[in-house]
Amino acid sequence: MLEDYFSILDRKTAARHWAASRTPAGVPSLQGLAEEELWELHAAAMRTWNKGWREKTFTPRVPGPSLLDLKSALAGSMLGACRMCERRCGVNRAGGETGYCGVGAVSRIASDFLHFGEEPELVPSHTIFFSGCTLHCAYCQNWDIAMDARIGSPADPAYLADSLREGIRQGSRNANFVGGNPDPNLHTILRTIIALGDDGKHLPMVWNSNMYTSREAMRLLEGIIDVYLADFRYGNDECASRYSDVEDYFAVVSRNFSIAYRQGEIMLRQLLLPGHLECCTARIMAWVAENIPDTYFNLMFQYRPEYRAALYPEIDRRPSPQEKMEAVELARRYGIAL
């Protein structure tokens, strides 16, 4: 597992985003091009990128915009009618509007530091916590930043790139974009990676997301993200709607995990919710075993009733020892390595 990730860390290959920065966009300038034209260029440039990634042949940087620049331009154009997550609010963030997540055109950073509490393979992980989220989970442990996109300081890509450079000097193993949720901040993240330049050649990019991401955003993440550190929370739409105020959850998130499985490497997090062993954990494990086998699977027992969990008596407790043992047994039954 995570062969590409460790190959990048060992400097045997470059990170995906660096390869994208070496892939020509196919035109001398992106100025004045309609979004439809940008997507056509993107499709062609991705074919070039995929061939180079398979063969591990990266061309020298040539004058003109790169595939990475093209992706940034597309993310910027999406601000005019936002569809970075599957809620597809369509608001004009560039014009000052905000949608469900509350994130405007300027992202806000709640914190930025080397994190030693992530999965062992990632530590120390340079985490950049964005404010705002595309889900409203009743038990959110980061509710102070997730539920209020106004928290924190305005995000400056140049400053964040400098912070990532300092993190590299301090021994960080990756850039970990989290929140809240990174999805509404895709434009800022891509600009940060551009500003990082060659200093990030061997710095893997980690997308720490709830995976309620739009198809368009997933297309832009291809060739950029090395590891999807991603939540798969619910095995059905009813639980997702009740506790996270989201519709069509299972279809959207399972679709995006299938896409991520083809694009990069996955570290899947499944938070065991009290009373949700059969309706959520078991169904997720069954889907993973059938559709994305041999995926890094982190069965998490860290749930505690936070935020508004007291309003839902059935989840106003920690998982029992019995539930934990049964969850581990389910993983064994489905052939999932924990």
N, C-alpha and C positions, 0 to 999 in steps of 0.2 A: 504493500500500500504506500501511496504518496511518493512513488519513485521519482516523478518529475520534480516535486518539491525538494527532495533531498539532493537531486542532481543539480538544481539551481543553487542551493546552499553550499554544495561542494565545489561550485564554480566549474562544473563539467559542462553546463549549458547555461544559456541566458534565460532570464525570465520572459514570459510571454509578452509583456508590455514593451520590453526592449526590442523584441523582434518586430512588434507592430510599429515602433518608431523608425525602423529600418525598411519598412514596406511602403513603397510609393503609393500615394493616393490616386495617381493616374492623370492629374491635371496640374498645371503650373500654379493655379490659385483656386481657392474655394470661395472667394468673394463673389457674391451675386448669384450663386447657384441656388435653385429651389430645393426644398427638402427631398422631393422625389428624385432629382438628379443626384443628390448626395447619397441616397440609398443605392442607386444604381452603381455609383462609383464604389460604394462600400462592398457590394456583392462581388465585384471584380477584384478589389484589393484583398478581400478575405480569401479568395481562391489562391491568390499569390502567397498570402501569409500561411495558409494551410499546407501548401506544397513545401515552403521553406521550413515550417515547423517539423513536418514529417521527416524531411531530409537533413534537418539541422544545418541548413545553409542560409546564413544571414548576410545579406548584401550590405556593402558600405552605405552610409547615409548619403543620399543624393539630394541636390537642391530641390526645393519645393515641398509642399505639404506631404505628410506621411499618413499612413492608415490611422495612427494614433490621433493626429490632428483632425482627420476626417471624423472619427468617432466623437471627438470633443465638439466639433461643429454640429453634428447631429444631435448630441445631448443638449447643446445650447438652443437649437431650434425647437426642441420639444418643450422648452419653457413657455413658449407661446400658446400651447394647448397641451397641458401636462398629461402625459400618459406614461410616467416612469414606473408606476405600479399598476396593478390590475384593477384598481378602482376607476382609473381612467377618468378622473374628474374633468379634464379638459379645460381647466382654468388658465388664465393668462398670467403666469407667475412673473414673466418679464414685465408685465404692466402693473404689477403690484397686487394681484389677486393671490389668494391662497386657497387650497382645497382641504380635503379631510385631514391631511397630516399637519397642516399649518405652516409648512416650510415655504418660504418665499424664494425669490430669485437668489438671494444671498444666504448661503447655508450658515448655520451657527454651530460652534464647537463647544460642547460642554466640558470636555477634558481630553487630554492628549498626553500619554505617558507609556512607559514600558510596563507591560502587564505580566505578572508571574503566576496568574491564576487560571490561565487557559490550559488547553490540552498540552501534555508534556512536549509533544513534537513542535509546538509553536513557541514555547517559552525560551527567552523573553520575547514577547510579542508587542510591537509598537502599535498600541490601540489609539484610534482617533474616534472619539464618541461624538456623534452628531445629535443635535436636539430634534425632536419630532419623530413620529412613527406612523406607519400606514395601518397599523392595527391598534385597537384599544383593549388590551387584555386586562380583565378584571383583577388579575393577580400579579400584575407587572411589578417586577422587583426594581426596575429602573424608571418607575413612573414619574419621578421628579423631572427627568429630562425627556422622557418619551411622550408625555402628554402635553408638554408646553414647548413648542418650537421656538419660543422667544428666549429661552434660557441660553446662557453662554455668550460667547463673543463671535462677531462676524468672522467667517472663515476666509482667510487669505491664502490662496494656493502657494504663493511664493514662500510665505512664512511656514506653511505646513511642509513644504518640500525641505526647507532648512531644518525643521524639526526632525524629519525622517533621516536626514543626513547625520544629525547629532545622535539619533537613535542607533544608526549603523555604527558610529564610532563607539557607542556604549554596548554594542553586542546584540542589537535586535536581530531577530531572524526573519522578520516579515513586517509588512505594513498591513494592519488589520483595521478595516473600515467597518465601524459598528455604530450603535446608537442606543436609544432610538432605533433607527434603521437607516442603512446607507442609501436605499433606493432613491429617495427624493433628492439626494445630493450627488447623483451620478455626474452631473456637469462639473461640480467642484472637484470631485475625485479625479476625473480625467485631466483637468487642468493642473492638479497637483502632481500627477504622474508625469505630465509633460514638463513641468518646472523642475522635477527631480532629475530628468535627463539621464545621462550615462551613469550617474552615481547610483542609480537603482538597477543596474544591469543584473545583479545577482541578489536582488531583494524581491522575494515572492510577494505577490499581492493576494490578500485574503479578503473575501467578500462575506462578511458576518451578517447574514440577512434572515428575515422571516420567510423569504422566498415567495412572497405575494407580489412578484415582480412581473412587469409587462413583457410581452414577447419582444417588443422593440428594445427594451432595456437589456434583455438577455442577449440579443444580437450584438449590442454594443459591448457587452462584457466579454464576448468571445474574443480570444486573442489578447486579453488584458489580465483576466483573473486566473491565478494559478490554483487557488484552493477556495472552494465554496464551504465555508464554515457555517452550516445552515440548519435552521430549526425545521423539524417536521413535527408539529405539535398535535394535530387532530386527525383521527381516522375517519371522520365523517363531517358533514356540513352543519349538522344540528349543534354539535358541541362548539364548533368554531363560531357560529353565529351567536350562541348564548354567551360565551366567555370572551370573545375577541371582536364582536361586532363586524363580522366579515361574511360575505356570501361566496358560494362556489369555491370554497377553500380547497377541498381535496383535489378537484380537477386542476385548479391553477397550480397548486404547489407540487403535485405529482408530475405535472407537465414540466415544470421548471427543474425539478430534480432530474428528469430524463434528459433535458437539454444540458444541464450542468455535467451530467455523466459523460456526455459526448465532448464537452468543451474543455474540461480540466479535471481536477481531482476533488473529491467530496469528503468532508468530515461532517457527518450527519449527527445532529443533536436531537435526542428525543427525551423531553422532560416528562417523567412519569407523574401524571396528575392523579390525586387520590380519587378512587372510584372510577377510573377511566382505563383500566387494564384491558378489558375486552373491546370496548367501543373505539379506543384510540390506539394504545400501544400495540395490541395484537394485530390490528388491521394494518398499521404502518409497517410492522415487521414482515407481515405476509407480502405486502406490496414491494418492499425493498428486496426481499429474497427472490422474488420473481422478476423484478424489472431492473434493479441496479445491484446485482450480486457483488459480493466482495467489497462493498463499500465500508469505509471506516465508520463504525456505528458507536456513538457515545450515549449509552443509556444513563440518563441523569437522575439522581435522587435528591437534587438540591431544592425541590419545590418547598416553599413555605408560604402560608397565606399572607400576602401583602396587599397594599392598595385597597381595593374594594372587595376583596375575597370574602369578607364577613357578610356581604349581602347574598352570598350563595352558600348556604350551610353545607351543601354536599362537598365543597372544596375548601371549607374553612378548617382544614387540618392538614397535617403532613401525611404522606403515604405511610402505610403501616409496614412493619417488618415482613408481614405475610405477603403484601402486595409486591414488595421489592423482590422477595424470593421467587414469586410466581413470574415476575417480569424477566428475571434472569433465566428461569426455566423455559419461558417462551422463546427467548433468544436462542437457547440451545436447540429447541425443537425446530426452529426455522433455519438453523445453520448459520446464525449470525454471530460473528466473533466480537466479543466486548473487550 
